[in-house]
Amino acid sequence: MKNESGEAELHEHIRGRAWIADMALGLSDGMITSLSFLTGFAGAIGSLQLIKVAGAAAMLAGSVSMFFGGFMATRADYDLFEADSDREAYEIAHEPEEERRELKEFYLRKGLTEDETETVVKRITSNRESWLEDMLLHELHLHRGELGAPLNVGCVLGASFMLGAFVPLLPYLLFASKLPAVLTSLIGSLIFLFAVGALRGNIAKKNIWKRGAETLLIGITGSAILYIIGIFLSFV
């Protein structure tokens, strides 16, 4: 009972980290996409109303795309996991001695003695479910706890993309003229981009300043390129 409780907590921890990572991904993608689009569009179009409509349309389209992309990608991960799980279960049922040998070799490589390995392998293989989980984890590096629910993943990515995309769009909705809207959108979005990059770095246990600066640089580069293209297109 204690082991089941500990395993459930581990699965929740893994899924929680995955959801935070998905949220950070959606936020940064939404901000970079929206900021680059709006900045480029503002360079080409003089009408603030048209920029607002186009920005809102791009935000909604990107959010829907992220939802279905996350949903289908997670479904594909589940399908692959189930296929690998079925194959391993078949091998355990039809080639148990070979699977025991592979498990034994794994624990011997870990540094266990022959006697310790025999004890561990006997304990694991006494339960078919634990045996299958151990083979998937050590042989294929797969764990069901790492997979999120497709609908949840899609919703997290779609909603976080929309939230991220709304940050650069908000100044265009608040200001009556284009220039202050562009400047406020750019400055505010870059601050948020750095914060999201730092968050992703913290999740990955990497240098938060480096990850924040990388995300910030991507946002600046994308916005600058599209703004220049937008200005060029306005003269065509």
N, C-alpha and C positions, 0 to 999 in steps of 0.2 A: 504493500500500500504506500509505503514511504517512497519506494523507487518510482512508482507510478506518479506520485505527486511531484517528485523532483523532475521527472521527465516532462510532465505537463508544464512546469515552470520554465524549463529549458526551452520548450517549443514556443511558449509565449514570449520569452526573451528574444529568441531568434526572429519571430514574426514581428515583434515590436520594432526591432532594429531595422528590419526590411521595410516596414511602413514609413519609418522616419527617413530612411534613405530614398524611398520613392517620393515622399513629399518634398524633400530637398531637390531631387531631380526635376520634379514637375515645376517647382517654384523657379529654379534657375532657368529652365528651358522656356517657361512662360515669359519671364522678364526679358531674356535675351532676344527671343523671337519678336515679342511685342515692341521692345525698345528699338530694335533694328528696323522693323517694319515701319513704325511710326516716324522715326527719324528720317528714314529714306523717303517716305511718303510726304512728309512735311517739306523736304527739300524739293520735291517735284510739284506739289500742289499748294496753291495759296489759300484755298477755302478751308477754314477751320472746321466747318460743319461736315464737310466731306471727309476730313481726316478722322473726325470722331466716329462717323458711321463705318468707315473702312477699318478703323482700329477695333471697334466693337465686333465687327464681323470676323476679323482675323482672330480675335480672342476666343470667340465661340467656336469657330472652325477648328482652331488648334486644340481647344479643350475636348471637343468631341473626338478628334483624331487621337489624342493621348489616351482617352478612355478606352476606345476600341483597340488601340495598339497594346495597351497594358493588359486588357482582357484577353486578347488573342495570344499574346506572348506567354502569359501565365497558363492558359489552357494548353498551349503547346508543351510547356515544361511539365505539366501534369501528365500529358499523354506519353512523353518520353520516359518519365519516371515510372509510370505504370508498365510500360513495355519492358524496361530494365528490371523492374520488380518481378514481373511474370517470368522473365527468362531465368532470373536467379532462383525463383521458387521452383521452377521446373528442374533446374540443375541440382538443387538440394534434394528434391524428391527422387530423381533418377540417378544422380551421381553423388550420393552423400559422402562416400569416402574421399573422393577428389575434393569436395568442398571442405571437408574437415582438414584435409592436408593443407589446403590454401590458407585456412584460418590459423592452423598451427604454425605455418611458416611466417605468417604476419606477426604473431606474438613472439616468436623466436627472434625475429629481426628487431623487435622492440626491446630485447634484452632479457626476456623472461627465461628461466631455466626450463629444462625438459619437463620436470615434475610440475612446475608452476603452469606451464603451457597446457599440459594435459588436464590439469584441474580447471583452468579457465575455459578451454575448448569444450570439455565435458559439460560444464555448467551452461555455457551458451547454447550448445547444440541440443540440450535437453528440452528447450522451448523453441518450436519451429518459428514463431514470430520474432523472437529475439535473434535467432540464428540468421534469418533473412535480413533483418535490420542491420546486423553487424556486417554481413557480407556486402550489402549495398554501401555502407559507410566506408569500409576499409578497402574494398576492391574498386568501387566505382565513385567513391567520394560523394554519395548522394544521401540526403536525409529529408524525409517527408516534412519535418518541421521547418525547413527552409522555404517551402512552397507556400505562397499566400493564396487566399481564395481569389479566383479570377475577377469576380465582381468587385470585391473590395479593392484589389490592386488597381483596377480600371477607374473606380471612383476616386481613389486617393490621387492618382496621376492626373485625372481630368480636372478635379477640383483644385488641386495645387497649381496646375498650369493656369487655370482661369484666375486664381488669386495672384499669381506672379505676373500674368499679363495685364492685370488691372492696375498694377502699380504705375507703369509708364503711361497708361491711358488716362488715369485720374486727372493730372494737370490739364489735359486738353478739354476735359469736361468742366473744369473749374474756372479757367481763364477765358477772357473774351477775345484775346489776341494771340497770334501764333507764337511770336518770339518768346514771351515769358513762359508759355506752355511747353515749348521745346526745351528751354533751359532747365525749368523745374523738373520736367520729366527725366531729362538726362542726369541731373545731379542726384535726384531722389532715387532713381533706378540703380545708379552706380553704387550708392551707399547700401541699398538692399542687396545688390549682387555680391558685394564684398561679404556682407553678413551671411548670405546663403552659402557662399563658397567656404567661409570659415566653419559653418555648421557641417557641411559635407566633410571637411577635413577632420573635424572633431569626431564624427561618426566613424570615419575610417582610421582614426588614431594617427592622423598625419599632422604636419605643421599647419595650423589654422591660418597663419599669416600668408603662407605660400599658396594654399588652396584658395584663400580669399582673393589674393592678388591675381591668380590665374583666371578665376571667374570674372573678375573685374576687367582684366585685359581683353578677354573674349568679348565682353559686352561693349567695351570702347571700340575695339577693332570692327566688330560687326556694324555698330551704329555709324562709325566714320565712313566705312566703305559704302554702305547703303545711302548715307546722306550725300556723298559725292556723286554716286550714281543717280540719285534723285535729282540733284541740281543739274547734272548733265542732261537727263531726260527732259527736264523742263524747257531746255533750249532746242530740243529736237522737234 
